């Protein structure tokens, strides 16, 4: 049996070599390859729903959108039965690594949810494996049945070696080389060190210059209205971190595109309902407003795709065609892709979605190939997913812990003292700095119980220092055992929390044995585990099995009493978000970037 033809971004020939054929088909001089009939068309160009249309497809591109009944030839037909035909969604900002699966596996979930193009920022794998890891992910992306573009990671490490230890160091020269080597590198990824940018840090601005000098836009990540003006003046022109209507309004007026981030309710990522107020309450135009997902674990990736975010935008007051445009044409326009995707114009890729009236995808065409039908993948897509990219051996060996492993719990001072504690609050993005006075003479068990505390440690896992830093979480809610993850943003050191050192060690050793992952430990045994052997970030399984593992982990996570979700837990070391973080170098107060000891008089 012969292998089927590859199905990836390169399966559709460039428009430059197809214009004559497409013109012949559109003019009726040649037959299309197939025709989608019986459709209403959701036009992202005019933001209307057009009745009684048919779509002519040739060579994986749209030749024309015509009135119903225009085609009288013998080309194969697909009856949309009155459904809405819309352009495939374009996600302008996400991290494949957060999904816990490779790019090839990510494609399955994306296509099921009507997303045919993504723009990813691979700073997670860059923090572990440097520029080489980013290149491996791009090789993976080129084999995926999905249009995958890159915003080159801009902030690796997220702060500085004095604050945290990362496995990668993407210098301005390395970033320039990635732009020059990979045409799919469309922009500079989110510039997370917004304080350094605002203060004129030479390295931060040299990285921005590497993008601007090549005509590439710069993506952003910002907290605090006071930083908007210097950030915009530094060349940043989009952000997904508008957390409310006021900063969203400031950012729009400063010339930035806004990516409304929708996440499952109850997670740290659902800022859309507040930020959309710049449009629905303050009256801003939506022409420079997009929708994005940012981070999804494998389970949420299937249930809360970009289509769900678009429906949330509609639920919060945006008309249906405009909401779909926020998830397709607007992101495509922001990154200069609107000649290829984002609308149903002639010459565009035939990346199409059949929707019901609630904007729920029922079928997806990728480059004119039917890959999802009746909300299930087709044999054509199944064949493509059966041949995923295989990462090199070096990507499977990235967890290098100190041997022997130092203590995960600090010694408790004998005299009067206070601790600089990390208070967790829902949804889990910001962590509050609290000073807690401890009772002299109490042991750890009594101290934790009296002050609603639990231990937290960050273990350097790149083999670059063998450090363990200690902290205390307040109001995390852990009732038993320990939880641990090798996905400690953004240096991706190992973060572990527990009520006693024995269970914390079991968790750390379990992750070391799997070369990465996330786990829950109870009474000395691992009760839930998602192995992530590729860079300590990714599984090499299909998205379905990983989603099932993640659902089991979430159940164990809840039984353990954890008050913030797994993704919020991963942010404990992220030293670019206020107020207090724990890295392998110790406690850091943000945004002043000041390190403080755990215990103080």
C-alpha positions, 0 to 999 in steps of 0.5 A: 500500500502506498503512503498518502501524499503529505498534508502540510502547509506546503501541500498547496502551491504558492499563489504565484504559480497558480494564478492562471489556473485559478483565473480560468476556473473563476471565469468558467473556462476550467473545472474546479476540483470541488464545489461546496454548495448549499451554503451561507457565507460568513464574510469577514471582509464585509462582516455579513452573512451572505445567503445562497452561495457556493465555493469553487476550489482548485489546487487547494485554493479558493477560485471563487465564491459564487451565487448558488447554482452557478456551477453546472459542470461535473466537479465533485460537490459537498452539500453544506445543507444551509450551514455557514461557510467561514474562513479557518481561524487564525490564532495570533498568539499561543504556546504549543508547549503549553498543550503538552503535545508536539506540533504534529499532535497539536494540529488534530485538536486545532482542526477539530476546533476550526483553527487552520493557522496558528502563530506560536511563540516557542519560548518554552522550548527555547528556555530549555534547549536554546535556538536548537530547540526552536529549530526542532519545533519548526521542523516539527511544524513543517510536517504538521497538517496545519499552517504554523508560523513563529514569533521568535522567542524574545526573552530567553531567559525571561529576566537575567541569570542573576534572577533565574537559571534557564537552559537557553540564552537567546542573544540578539545574534541568535534571534537574528539568525533565526529570522534569517534562516526560517521564513515562517518567523513572522515577528518577534515573540512577546517581549516579557521583560517589559520593565527592562524595555521601559528602562532602556536595557541595552540587551532588550532593545538590541533584540527589538532592533534585530526584528525591526531592522528586518521589517518584522513586528514586535509582540508584547507582554505588559502589566501596568498602565504606566508602562504603556507609553515607553513600551509602545515607543520601543516598537511593540505593536501587540499584546495579549495581556490586556487584563481589563478595559482600561489598559486595553483602551490605553494600548489601542490608543498607543497603537497596539493590536489587542489580542483578547485572551479567552481561557476556560473560566476559572483559569488564569487566562480568561481576561476577555470578559474584562478587556472587551469593555474597551469595545462594548463599553468605551466604544472603541472600534474592533478593527485592531482587536483579535482573539487568541488562546495563549495557553491550553493544556491538552484537555482544555485544548480540545474543549476550549479552542479558538472557536470557543473564544470567538463565541465568548466574544459574541456572548459579550456583545460582538456580532457574530461576523465581527467576532469570527473576523476577530479570530480570522481576518484580524489576526491574519492582517496583523501578521501580513497573512491576509493574502493567504488566510482569514477570508474567503476571497479568490486566491486564498487557501481553501482553509474553510470551516462549516459552522452551525448557527451557534458558530460551532465547527462541524467540518474543516477543510485544510488546503481544500482537503476535508479533514474534519467531518461531523466533528470527527477527523477523516481518514485523510487526516488520520493518515497524516497524523500517523506519521509525526515528526520525531525529536532528536535524542537530545530533546529526551534528556533535559532533566539534570537534577543535583546528585545527591538532591539537596534538601527540599525543606529549609531549616526552621529558625529557632528564634522569632522571625517572619517569612516572606510568604507567597499568597496564592489567589484565584485565578492564579496569575498574580501572587501576593507578597505577605510577611507572616510572623512565625511562632518561636519553638514550633516545628514545621508541621505545627507552623504550616498548620497554624499559618495555612502554609505549605512548602514550595521549592524550585530545583534547577534542572538544566545541570547549570548550578545544582541549586534548590530555592525554598519558599512557602505558599499561603492559601494554596489549600494542599491537604496531603502529599505533594504536586510537582511540575517540570514546566515552571515558567519560563526557565522551566526548572522543576517546581514542587509543593508539599506538606512534608519533604518525603512526598516532595522527594517522591514527586521530584524523583518521579519526574526525573525518571520520566525526564519531565512531566507533572505529577500528584503524590499521596502517601508516598506514591504517585497517584497521577502523572502526565509524562513530558519527556520531550524537553520536559515540556511535551509528550510524544503521544497523540492529543487524545491520550494526553488529554485523558492523562491530564483529566486524571491529573486534574481530578487528583489535583482537586482531591489534594486540595490545590486552590489554583489550577495546574497552569497557575501553579506553573507560574510560581517561578515566572519572575515577570509577573507581580508581586512575588515569585520563587526561582532557583535563585530565591524569592523575587519581588516584581516589578522591582526585581529585588531579591528577598530572603525567605526568613527575616527578623 
